């Protein structure tokens, strides 16, 4: 073999190994990004379930809370805002702005639900209503599922962000279009506790 041919083979080998290394980094980041997007999809399922339960809760309470129309309307308005924010976040769970918007909307919804529950305490007939008990039990269960799904999502985001920020991946992640992902953080400390919906 001539020295030129050996040099050419060495260059091809180095480029081939570099290409394989880059492909491996890229594929690893794609896998981790898809995992956190899937984890967000699990949050989305539970949020939609909760958004579906809230109108039933309000409708049941409406007959008893005729003088609390503002509170009921505030819950429905907060639910609609949160549902819209959830749709935006579901379309791109890697968007920091969308996740911050969802966290803020969820905080507003939690506050509105808490006000409804406080007002409901003054109506013993409502507390004893079988339909209300069933809905609030389902809502509490859903809140727990949301908390678990959020934890799973945040774990997946942490793994993705850690991989993205460690050497040698950090050298190429930005150039390949892999931006940092946002945790689904609770903005308000009062929202860290699921709204009390137990009428028992």
C-alpha positions as CSV (number, residue, x, y, z in Angstrom):
1,X,0.0,0.0,0.0
2,X,1.1,3.5,-0.8
3,X,1.4,6.1,1.9
4,X,-1.4,8.2,0.2
5,X,-3.8,5.2,0.3
6,X,-3.0,4.5,3.9
7,X,-3.6,8.2,4.8
8,X,-6.9,8.1,2.9
9,X,-8.0,5.0,4.7
10,X,-7.1,6.5,8.0
11,X,-9.1,9.7,7.2
12,X,-12.1,7.5,6.1
13,X,-11.9,5.5,9.3
14,X,-11.7,8.5,11.5
15,X,-14.7,10.1,9.7
16,X,-16.6,6.9,9.9
17,X,-16.0,6.6,13.7
18,X,-16.9,10.2,14.2
19,X,-20.1,9.7,12.3
20,X,-21.0,6.7,14.4
21,X,-20.2,8.6,17.6
22,X,-22.4,11.5,16.4
23,X,-25.2,9.2,15.4
24,X,-25.0,7.4,18.8
25,X,-25.3,10.8,20.7
26,X,-28.1,11.9,18.5
27,X,-30.1,8.7,18.9
28,X,-29.6,8.7,22.6
29,X,-31.0,12.3,22.9
30,X,-33.9,11.4,20.6
31,X,-34.8,8.5,22.9
32,X,-34.6,10.6,26.0
33,X,-36.7,13.4,24.5
34,X,-39.3,10.9,23.4
35,X,-39.4,9.5,26.9
36,X,-40.2,12.8,28.5
37,X,-42.8,13.6,25.8
38,X,-44.4,10.3,26.6
39,X,-44.3,11.0,30.3
40,X,-46.1,14.3,29.6
41,X,-48.7,12.5,27.6
42,X,-49.5,10.6,30.9
43,X,-50.0,13.9,32.7
44,X,-52.2,15.1,29.8
45,X,-54.5,12.0,30.2
46,X,-55.0,12.7,33.9
47,X,-55.5,16.4,33.4
48,X,-58.2,15.8,30.8
49,X,-59.9,13.4,33.1
50,X,-59.9,16.1,35.8
51,X,-61.1,18.7,33.4
52,X,-64.0,16.4,32.5
53,X,-64.9,15.9,36.2
54,X,-65.0,19.6,37.1
55,X,-68.2,20.5,35.1
56,X,-69.9,17.6,36.8
57,X,-68.8,18.8,40.2
58,X,-70.0,22.3,39.4
59,X,-73.3,21.1,38.0
60,X,-73.9,19.0,41.2
61,X,-73.0,21.9,43.4
62,X,-75.0,24.4,41.4
63,X,-78.4,23.3,42.9
64,X,-77.1,23.9,46.4
65,X,-74.9,26.9,45.8
66,X,-77.4,29.2,44.0
67,X,-76.0,32.2,45.9
68,X,-72.4,31.3,45.0
69,X,-72.7,31.8,41.2
70,X,-69.4,33.8,41.1
71,X,-67.5,30.9,42.7
72,X,-68.9,28.4,40.3
73,X,-68.2,30.6,37.3
74,X,-64.6,31.1,38.5
75,X,-64.1,27.4,38.7
76,X,-65.4,26.8,35.1
77,X,-63.3,29.8,33.8
78,X,-60.1,28.5,35.6
79,X,-60.9,25.0,34.2
80,X,-61.2,26.3,30.6
81,X,-57.9,28.3,31.0
82,X,-56.1,25.3,32.3
83,X,-57.5,23.0,29.6
84,X,-56.3,25.5,26.9
85,X,-52.9,25.7,28.5
86,X,-52.8,21.8,28.7
87,X,-53.5,21.6,25.0
88,X,-50.7,24.0,24.2
89,X,-48.3,22.1,26.4
90,X,-49.4,18.8,25.0
91,X,-48.6,20.0,21.5
92,X,-45.0,20.7,22.5
93,X,-44.0,19.4,26.0
94,X,-40.4,20.6,25.4
95,X,-41.6,24.3,25.3
96,X,-40.6,26.0,28.5
97,X,-43.2,28.8,27.9
98,X,-46.0,26.3,27.4
99,X,-45.1,24.4,30.6
100,X,-44.8,27.6,32.6
101,X,-48.2,28.6,31.3
102,X,-49.7,25.3,32.2
103,X,-48.2,25.5,35.7
104,X,-49.7,28.9,36.2
105,X,-53.1,27.9,34.9
106,X,-53.1,24.8,37.1
107,X,-52.3,27.0,40.1
108,X,-55.3,29.2,39.3
109,X,-57.5,26.2,38.9
110,X,-56.3,24.7,42.3
111,X,-57.1,28.1,43.9
112,X,-60.6,28.2,42.4
113,X,-61.3,24.6,43.4
114,X,-60.2,25.3,46.9
115,X,-62.5,28.3,47.1
116,X,-65.4,26.1,45.9
117,X,-64.6,23.4,48.5
118,X,-64.5,26.1,51.3
119,X,-67.8,27.5,50.2
120,X,-69.3,23.9,50.0
121,X,-68.4,23.3,53.6
122,X,-71.3,25.6,54.6
123,X,-73.9,23.4,52.9
124,X,-74.4,20.1,54.8
125,X,-76.9,18.8,52.2
126,X,-74.3,19.2,49.5
127,X,-71.7,17.4,51.5
128,X,-74.1,14.5,51.9
129,X,-75.1,14.3,48.2
130,X,-74.1,10.9,46.8
131,X,-73.2,12.3,43.4
132,X,-71.0,15.0,45.0
133,X,-69.2,12.4,47.1
134,X,-68.6,10.2,44.1
135,X,-67.2,13.0,42.0
136,X,-65.0,14.4,44.7
137,X,-63.6,10.9,45.3
138,X,-62.8,10.5,41.6
139,X,-61.3,14.0,41.6
140,X,-59.1,13.2,44.6
141,X,-57.9,10.0,42.9
142,X,-57.2,11.9,39.7
143,X,-55.2,14.5,41.6
144,X,-53.0,11.7,43.0
145,X,-52.5,10.3,39.5
146,X,-51.5,13.7,38.2
147,X,-48.9,14.0,41.0
148,X,-47.4,10.6,40.1
149,X,-47.4,11.4,36.4
150,X,-45.8,14.8,37.1
151,X,-43.1,13.1,39.1
152,X,-42.4,10.6,36.3
153,X,-42.3,13.5,33.7
154,X,-39.9,15.5,35.9
155,X,-37.6,12.4,36.3
156,X,-37.6,11.9,32.5
157,X,-36.7,15.6,32.0
158,X,-33.9,15.4,34.5
159,X,-32.4,12.4,32.7
160,X,-32.7,14.1,29.3
161,X,-31.2,17.4,30.6
162,X,-28.4,15.6,32.4
163,X,-27.4,13.7,29.3
164,X,-27.7,16.9,27.2
165,X,-25.4,18.9,29.5
166,X,-22.7,16.3,30.1
167,X,-19.5,15.9,28.2
168,X,-19.2,15.0,25.3
169,X,-22.9,15.4,24.4
170,X,-22.9,19.1,25.4
171,X,-20.5,19.7,22.5
172,X,-23.1,18.8,19.9
173,X,-26.6,18.9,21.6
174,X,-27.4,22.5,20.8
175,X,-26.1,22.2,17.2
176,X,-28.3,19.2,16.7
177,X,-31.4,21.1,17.9
178,X,-31.7,19.6,21.4
179,X,-32.7,22.4,23.8
180,X,-33.1,22.1,27.5
181,X,-36.4,20.8,28.7
182,X,-38.5,22.5,31.5
183,X,-39.6,20.7,34.6
184,X,-43.3,20.8,35.3
185,X,-42.7,22.7,38.5
186,X,-45.4,23.8,41.0
187,X,-45.4,27.6,41.0
188,X,-47.5,28.1,44.1
189,X,-46.7,26.3,47.4
190,X,-50.4,25.9,48.1
191,X,-50.8,23.9,44.9
192,X,-48.3,21.4,46.2
193,X,-51.2,19.9,48.2
194,X,-54.1,18.5,46.1
195,X,-57.2,20.5,46.7
196,X,-59.3,19.1,49.6
197,X,-62.3,17.5,48.0
198,X,-63.4,15.0,50.7
199,X,-66.9,15.6,51.9
200,X,-66.9,12.5,54.2
